[in-house]
Amino acid sequence: MASATTDRDEKAMATDVIAPGGADEGNERPRPPEPTRSVGGGFFHVYKSGQGYWTRMGTAAGAGLIGLLTANFIYSELPPRIEYLQQHHNAALAIAVGFLVVFGLICWYFINKPTAADFLIATDLEMKKVNWTSRQELIGSTKVVIIFMFLIAGILFVTDILFGYFFYFIRVLEHRPF
């Protein structure tokens, strides 16, 4: 058997040539493509590991915080409600640690699920497109917000005092505002 390549596509396609003297002499048949195998795999394989790193780490940190706070709640609030755990605090600790392990595995699964991981990767890419303000613009905007906050607070204070005196003079209020 001989093997030949053609330049019909950008990729060279390998074809089989039928041996001389055969029924289909001179006809070429394309070979089926080789099956691709995914490298890695398994439960602890990170889907598209090099992409969306900071978004995934932020999601993992948030999930870890929720898991730790929930485990603390379980450890502190479960023993008063269950008589057995009041005497065996190690059992309450084991339940809290067990919760953390199961919660961590569930979070790992959902963060590395292809649809969720693609969403986090897209979020990371969109955050890189954001035009962040410079330090000078941020300070200028903060000054404007603070000035307008005090200006509006002053206007509301003066308006409140004027209405207070108005209601005092028409005898709705018994005491002066000041």
Rosetta constraint file for C-alpha pairs under 8 A:
AtomPair CA 1 CA 16 HARMONIC 7.42 0.50
AtomPair CA 1 CA 17 HARMONIC 6.57 0.50
AtomPair CA 1 CA 18 HARMONIC 6.83 0.50
AtomPair CA 1 CA 19 HARMONIC 5.84 0.50
AtomPair CA 2 CA 16 HARMONIC 6.64 0.50
AtomPair CA 2 CA 17 HARMONIC 5.83 0.50
AtomPair CA 2 CA 18 HARMONIC 7.92 0.50
AtomPair CA 2 CA 19 HARMONIC 7.75 0.50
AtomPair CA 3 CA 14 HARMONIC 6.96 0.50
AtomPair CA 3 CA 15 HARMONIC 6.15 0.50
AtomPair CA 3 CA 16 HARMONIC 5.44 0.50
AtomPair CA 3 CA 17 HARMONIC 6.40 0.50
AtomPair CA 4 CA 14 HARMONIC 6.08 0.50
AtomPair CA 4 CA 15 HARMONIC 5.74 0.50
AtomPair CA 4 CA 16 HARMONIC 6.90 0.50
AtomPair CA 4 CA 17 HARMONIC 7.46 0.50
AtomPair CA 5 CA 12 HARMONIC 6.00 0.50
AtomPair CA 5 CA 13 HARMONIC 5.68 0.50
AtomPair CA 5 CA 14 HARMONIC 4.85 0.50
AtomPair CA 5 CA 15 HARMONIC 6.27 0.50
AtomPair CA 6 CA 12 HARMONIC 5.87 0.50
AtomPair CA 6 CA 13 HARMONIC 5.93 0.50
AtomPair CA 6 CA 14 HARMONIC 7.10 0.50
AtomPair CA 6 CA 15 HARMONIC 7.99 0.50
AtomPair CA 7 CA 11 HARMONIC 7.30 0.50
AtomPair CA 7 CA 12 HARMONIC 5.57 0.50
AtomPair CA 7 CA 13 HARMONIC 7.32 0.50
AtomPair CA 8 CA 12 HARMONIC 7.32 0.50
AtomPair CA 8 CA 13 HARMONIC 7.81 0.50
AtomPair CA 9 CA 13 HARMONIC 7.51 0.50
AtomPair CA 13 CA 30 HARMONIC 7.47 0.50
AtomPair CA 14 CA 30 HARMONIC 6.53 0.50
AtomPair CA 14 CA 31 HARMONIC 6.43 0.50
AtomPair CA 15 CA 28 HARMONIC 6.26 0.50
AtomPair CA 15 CA 29 HARMONIC 5.70 0.50
AtomPair CA 15 CA 30 HARMONIC 4.44 0.50
AtomPair CA 15 CA 31 HARMONIC 5.48 0.50
AtomPair CA 16 CA 28 HARMONIC 5.79 0.50
AtomPair CA 16 CA 29 HARMONIC 5.54 0.50
AtomPair CA 16 CA 30 HARMONIC 6.31 0.50
AtomPair CA 16 CA 31 HARMONIC 6.49 0.50
AtomPair CA 17 CA 26 HARMONIC 6.86 0.50
AtomPair CA 17 CA 27 HARMONIC 6.64 0.50
AtomPair CA 17 CA 28 HARMONIC 5.00 0.50
AtomPair CA 17 CA 29 HARMONIC 6.85 0.50
AtomPair CA 18 CA 22 HARMONIC 6.64 0.50
AtomPair CA 18 CA 24 HARMONIC 6.57 0.50
AtomPair CA 18 CA 25 HARMONIC 5.89 0.50
AtomPair CA 18 CA 26 HARMONIC 6.53 0.50
AtomPair CA 18 CA 27 HARMONIC 6.69 0.50
AtomPair CA 18 CA 28 HARMONIC 6.79 0.50
AtomPair CA 19 CA 25 HARMONIC 6.82 0.50
AtomPair CA 20 CA 25 HARMONIC 5.72 0.50
AtomPair CA 20 CA 26 HARMONIC 7.48 0.50
AtomPair CA 21 CA 25 HARMONIC 6.17 0.50
AtomPair CA 40 CA 45 HARMONIC 6.01 0.50
AtomPair CA 41 CA 45 HARMONIC 5.23 0.50
AtomPair CA 43 CA 109 HARMONIC 7.58 0.50
AtomPair CA 46 CA 112 HARMONIC 6.04 0.50
AtomPair CA 47 CA 112 HARMONIC 5.60 0.50
AtomPair CA 47 CA 113 HARMONIC 7.31 0.50
AtomPair CA 47 CA 114 HARMONIC 6.57 0.50
AtomPair CA 47 CA 117 HARMONIC 7.01 0.50
AtomPair CA 48 CA 117 HARMONIC 7.86 0.50
AtomPair CA 49 CA 53 HARMONIC 7.73 0.50
AtomPair CA 51 CA 121 HARMONIC 5.99 0.50
AtomPair CA 52 CA 56 HARMONIC 6.07 0.50
AtomPair CA 52 CA 117 HARMONIC 8.00 0.50
AtomPair CA 52 CA 120 HARMONIC 6.12 0.50
AtomPair CA 52 CA 121 HARMONIC 4.23 0.50
AtomPair CA 52 CA 122 HARMONIC 7.55 0.50
AtomPair CA 52 CA 123 HARMONIC 7.73 0.50
AtomPair CA 52 CA 124 HARMONIC 5.26 0.50
AtomPair CA 52 CA 125 HARMONIC 7.39 0.50
AtomPair CA 53 CA 57 HARMONIC 6.12 0.50
AtomPair CA 53 CA 121 HARMONIC 7.92 0.50
AtomPair CA 53 CA 124 HARMONIC 7.93 0.50
AtomPair CA 54 CA 58 HARMONIC 5.99 0.50
AtomPair CA 54 CA 124 HARMONIC 7.31 0.50
AtomPair CA 55 CA 59 HARMONIC 6.13 0.50
AtomPair CA 55 CA 120 HARMONIC 6.00 0.50
AtomPair CA 55 CA 121 HARMONIC 7.27 0.50
AtomPair CA 55 CA 123 HARMONIC 7.28 0.50
AtomPair CA 55 CA 124 HARMONIC 5.76 0.50
AtomPair CA 56 CA 60 HARMONIC 6.01 0.50
AtomPair CA 56 CA 111 HARMONIC 7.23 0.50
AtomPair CA 56 CA 117 HARMONIC 7.89 0.50
AtomPair CA 56 CA 120 HARMONIC 6.50 0.50
AtomPair CA 57 CA 61 HARMONIC 5.99 0.50
AtomPair CA 58 CA 62 HARMONIC 6.14 0.50
AtomPair CA 59 CA 63 HARMONIC 6.11 0.50
AtomPair CA 59 CA 111 HARMONIC 7.86 0.50
AtomPair CA 60 CA 64 HARMONIC 5.91 0.50
AtomPair CA 60 CA 107 HARMONIC 7.63 0.50
AtomPair CA 60 CA 111 HARMONIC 7.75 0.50
AtomPair CA 61 CA 65 HARMONIC 6.12 0.50
AtomPair CA 62 CA 66 HARMONIC 6.28 0.50
AtomPair CA 63 CA 67 HARMONIC 6.06 0.50
AtomPair CA 63 CA 107 HARMONIC 7.05 0.50
AtomPair CA 64 CA 68 HARMONIC 6.06 0.50
AtomPair CA 64 CA 104 HARMONIC 7.52 0.50
AtomPair CA 65 CA 69 HARMONIC 6.12 0.50
AtomPair CA 66 CA 70 HARMONIC 6.06 0.50
AtomPair CA 67 CA 71 HARMONIC 6.04 0.50
AtomPair CA 67 CA 100 HARMONIC 6.16 0.50
AtomPair CA 67 CA 103 HARMONIC 6.66 0.50
AtomPair CA 67 CA 104 HARMONIC 7.63 0.50
AtomPair CA 68 CA 72 HARMONIC 6.09 0.50
AtomPair CA 68 CA 100 HARMONIC 7.14 0.50
AtomPair CA 69 CA 73 HARMONIC 6.16 0.50
AtomPair CA 70 CA 74 HARMONIC 6.15 0.50
AtomPair CA 71 CA 75 HARMONIC 6.10 0.50
AtomPair CA 71 CA 96 HARMONIC 4.89 0.50
AtomPair CA 71 CA 97 HARMONIC 7.11 0.50
AtomPair CA 71 CA 99 HARMONIC 6.66 0.50
AtomPair CA 71 CA 100 HARMONIC 6.42 0.50
AtomPair CA 72 CA 76 HARMONIC 6.09 0.50
AtomPair CA 72 CA 96 HARMONIC 7.19 0.50
AtomPair CA 73 CA 77 HARMONIC 5.67 0.50
AtomPair CA 73 CA 78 HARMONIC 7.78 0.50
AtomPair CA 74 CA 78 HARMONIC 5.36 0.50
AtomPair CA 74 CA 92 HARMONIC 7.71 0.50
AtomPair CA 74 CA 95 HARMONIC 7.85 0.50
AtomPair CA 74 CA 96 HARMONIC 5.96 0.50
AtomPair CA 75 CA 79 HARMONIC 7.15 0.50
AtomPair CA 75 CA 92 HARMONIC 5.58 0.50
AtomPair CA 75 CA 93 HARMONIC 6.00 0.50
AtomPair CA 75 CA 95 HARMONIC 7.63 0.50
AtomPair CA 75 CA 96 HARMONIC 5.70 0.50
AtomPair CA 77 CA 81 HARMONIC 7.08 0.50
AtomPair CA 78 CA 82 HARMONIC 6.35 0.50
AtomPair CA 78 CA 85 HARMONIC 7.39 0.50
AtomPair CA 78 CA 92 HARMONIC 7.14 0.50
AtomPair CA 79 CA 83 HARMONIC 6.84 0.50
AtomPair CA 79 CA 84 HARMONIC 7.59 0.50
AtomPair CA 79 CA 85 HARMONIC 4.62 0.50
AtomPair CA 79 CA 86 HARMONIC 4.86 0.50
AtomPair CA 79 CA 89 HARMONIC 7.42 0.50
AtomPair CA 79 CA 92 HARMONIC 6.67 0.50
AtomPair CA 80 CA 85 HARMONIC 7.56 0.50
AtomPair CA 80 CA 86 HARMONIC 6.19 0.50
AtomPair CA 82 CA 86 HARMONIC 6.71 0.50
AtomPair CA 83 CA 87 HARMONIC 7.25 0.50
AtomPair CA 84 CA 88 HARMONIC 6.41 0.50
AtomPair CA 85 CA 89 HARMONIC 5.80 0.50
AtomPair CA 85 CA 91 HARMONIC 6.41 0.50
AtomPair CA 85 CA 92 HARMONIC 6.01 0.50
AtomPair CA 88 CA 92 HARMONIC 7.07 0.50
AtomPair CA 89 CA 93 HARMONIC 6.26 0.50
AtomPair CA 90 CA 94 HARMONIC 6.08 0.50
AtomPair CA 91 CA 95 HARMONIC 6.21 0.50
AtomPair CA 92 CA 96 HARMONIC 6.26 0.50
AtomPair CA 93 CA 97 HARMONIC 6.13 0.50
AtomPair CA 94 CA 98 HARMONIC 5.90 0.50
AtomPair CA 95 CA 99 HARMONIC 6.09 0.50
AtomPair CA 96 CA 100 HARMONIC 6.30 0.50
AtomPair CA 97 CA 101 HARMONIC 6.27 0.50
AtomPair CA 98 CA 102 HARMONIC 6.25 0.50
AtomPair CA 99 CA 103 HARMONIC 5.86 0.50
AtomPair CA 100 CA 104 HARMONIC 5.87 0.50
AtomPair CA 101 CA 105 HARMONIC 6.27 0.50
AtomPair CA 102 CA 106 HARMONIC 6.20 0.50
AtomPair CA 103 CA 107 HARMONIC 6.09 0.50
AtomPair CA 104 CA 108 HARMONIC 6.05 0.50
AtomPair CA 105 CA 109 HARMONIC 6.18 0.50
AtomPair CA 106 CA 110 HARMONIC 6.26 0.50
AtomPair CA 107 CA 111 HARMONIC 5.93 0.50
AtomPair CA 108 CA 112 HARMONIC 6.11 0.50
AtomPair CA 109 CA 113 HARMONIC 5.91 0.50
AtomPair CA 110 CA 116 HARMONIC 6.70 0.50
AtomPair CA 111 CA 116 HARMONIC 5.96 0.50
AtomPair CA 111 CA 117 HARMONIC 5.91 0.50
AtomPair CA 112 CA 116 HARMONIC 6.77 0.50
AtomPair CA 112 CA 117 HARMONIC 5.43 0.50
AtomPair CA 113 CA 117 HARMONIC 5.84 0.50
AtomPair CA 114 CA 118 HARMONIC 5.90 0.50
AtomPair CA 115 CA 119 HARMONIC 6.27 0.50
AtomPair CA 116 CA 120 HARMONIC 6.27 0.50
AtomPair CA 117 CA 121 HARMONIC 6.06 0.50
AtomPair CA 118 CA 122 HARMONIC 6.06 0.50
AtomPair CA 119 CA 123 HARMONIC 6.10 0.50
AtomPair CA 120 CA 124 HARMONIC 6.15 0.50
AtomPair CA 121 CA 125 HARMONIC 6.27 0.50
AtomPair CA 122 CA 126 HARMONIC 6.17 0.50
AtomPair CA 123 CA 127 HARMONIC 6.19 0.50
AtomPair CA 124 CA 128 HARMONIC 6.44 0.50
AtomPair CA 125 CA 129 HARMONIC 6.71 0.50
AtomPair CA 126 CA 130 HARMONIC 6.76 0.50
AtomPair CA 133 CA 137 HARMONIC 6.08 0.50
AtomPair CA 133 CA 138 HARMONIC 6.31 0.50
AtomPair CA 134 CA 138 HARMONIC 6.20 0.50
AtomPair CA 135 CA 139 HARMONIC 6.21 0.50
AtomPair CA 136 CA 140 HARMONIC 6.22 0.50
AtomPair CA 137 CA 141 HARMONIC 6.09 0.50
AtomPair CA 138 CA 142 HARMONIC 6.11 0.50
AtomPair CA 139 CA 143 HARMONIC 6.22 0.50
AtomPair CA 140 CA 144 HARMONIC 6.40 0.50
AtomPair CA 141 CA 145 HARMONIC 6.29 0.50
AtomPair CA 142 CA 146 HARMONIC 6.20 0.50
AtomPair CA 143 CA 147 HARMONIC 6.08 0.50
AtomPair CA 144 CA 148 HARMONIC 6.14 0.50
AtomPair CA 145 CA 149 HARMONIC 6.04 0.50
AtomPair CA 146 CA 150 HARMONIC 6.36 0.50
AtomPair CA 147 CA 151 HARMONIC 6.12 0.50
AtomPair CA 148 CA 152 HARMONIC 5.98 0.50
AtomPair CA 149 CA 153 HARMONIC 6.09 0.50
AtomPair CA 150 CA 154 HARMONIC 6.03 0.50
AtomPair CA 151 CA 155 HARMONIC 6.26 0.50
AtomPair CA 152 CA 156 HARMONIC 6.11 0.50
AtomPair CA 153 CA 157 HARMONIC 6.08 0.50
AtomPair CA 154 CA 158 HARMONIC 6.19 0.50
AtomPair CA 155 CA 159 HARMONIC 6.08 0.50
AtomPair CA 156 CA 160 HARMONIC 6.00 0.50
AtomPair CA 157 CA 161 HARMONIC 6.26 0.50
AtomPair CA 158 CA 162 HARMONIC 6.16 0.50
AtomPair CA 159 CA 163 HARMONIC 6.17 0.50
AtomPair CA 160 CA 164 HARMONIC 6.00 0.50
AtomPair CA 161 CA 165 HARMONIC 6.24 0.50
AtomPair CA 161 CA 177 HARMONIC 6.49 0.50
AtomPair CA 162 CA 166 HARMONIC 6.08 0.50
AtomPair CA 163 CA 167 HARMONIC 6.10 0.50
AtomPair CA 164 CA 168 HARMONIC 6.14 0.50
AtomPair CA 164 CA 173 HARMONIC 7.76 0.50
AtomPair CA 164 CA 176 HARMONIC 7.17 0.50
AtomPair CA 164 CA 177 HARMONIC 5.69 0.50
AtomPair CA 165 CA 169 HARMONIC 6.11 0.50
AtomPair CA 165 CA 176 HARMONIC 6.46 0.50
AtomPair CA 165 CA 177 HARMONIC 6.53 0.50
AtomPair CA 166 CA 170 HARMONIC 6.41 0.50
AtomPair CA 167 CA 171 HARMONIC 6.08 0.50
AtomPair CA 167 CA 172 HARMONIC 5.12 0.50
AtomPair CA 167 CA 173 HARMONIC 5.70 0.50
AtomPair CA 168 CA 172 HARMONIC 5.81 0.50
AtomPair CA 168 CA 173 HARMONIC 4.66 0.50
AtomPair CA 168 CA 174 HARMONIC 6.35 0.50
AtomPair CA 168 CA 175 HARMONIC 6.71 0.50
AtomPair CA 168 CA 176 HARMONIC 6.12 0.50
AtomPair CA 169 CA 173 HARMONIC 7.95 0.50
